[in-house]
């Protein structure tokens, strides 16, 4: 299924659920995956990026946040978080 940016997310979920097996857990998993993909595609389109470029930018942003948090924390905080 190709997610078109102008489609309503509720329509996408309805289409996915109608085309899937009747196992509720499997339906929910597949619907969530499609909704998340549609959301990422929509954000990428708004920013003029491909989906892959958008996901790469999100990964870089997350890595920067983690690095900033680690620099802000002391060694004891980092060690405690690593044990979790």
C-alpha positions in Angstrom: 0.0 0.0 0.0 1.4 3.4 -1.0 0.6 6.2 1.5 -0.5 9.3 -0.3 0.2 12.5 1.8 -3.4 13.8 1.3 -5.0 10.6 2.6 -6.6 10.7 6.0 -4.9 8.4 8.5 -8.3 7.0 9.6 -8.9 5.9 5.9 -5.5 4.2 5.9 -6.2 2.3 9.1 -9.7 1.3 7.7 -8.1 0.0 4.5 -5.4 -1.9 6.3 -7.8 -3.5 8.8 -10.2 -4.6 6.0 -7.4 -6.3 4.1 -5.8 -8.1 7.1 -6.5 -11.4 8.8 -9.1 -11.3 11.6 -6.5 -11.9 14.4 -6.9 -8.7 16.5 -3.3 -8.6 17.6 -2.0 -9.0 14.1 -4.4 -6.4 12.8 -3.3 -3.9 15.4 0.4 -4.5 14.7 0.0 -4.2 10.9 -2.3 -1.2 11.2 0.2 0.6 13.5 3.0 -0.1 11.1 1.1 1.3 8.2 0.0 4.4 10.1 3.5 5.1 11.3 4.8 4.7 7.7 2.1 7.0 6.4 3.0 9.6 9.1 6.7 9.4 8.3 6.0 9.7 4.6 3.8 12.7 5.2 6.4 14.5 7.3 9.1 13.8 4.7 6.9 15.1 2.0 6.2 18.3 3.9 10.0 18.8 4.3 10.7 18.0 0.7 12.7 14.9 1.6 12.6 11.3 0.7 11.4 8.9 3.4 15.0 7.6 3.8 16.4 11.1 4.1 13.8 12.0 6.7 14.6 8.8 8.7 18.3 9.5 8.5 17.7 13.0 9.8 15.6 11.7 12.7 18.4 9.2 13.6 21.0 12.0 13.5 18.8 14.2 15.7 18.3 11.3 18.2 22.1 10.7 18.3 22.7 14.4 19.0 20.2 14.4 21.9 21.8 11.3 23.4 25.3 12.8 23.1 24.1 16.1 24.7 22.5 14.2 27.5 25.6 12.2 28.1 27.8 15.3 28.2 25.4 16.9 30.7 25.5 13.9 33.0 28.3 12.9 35.2 30.1 9.6 35.0 27.9 8.2 37.8 24.7 9.0 35.9 26.0 7.4 32.7 27.0 4.2 34.6 23.6 4.0 36.4 21.8 4.4 33.0 24.0 1.7 31.5 23.0 -0.8 34.2 19.3 -0.4 33.4 
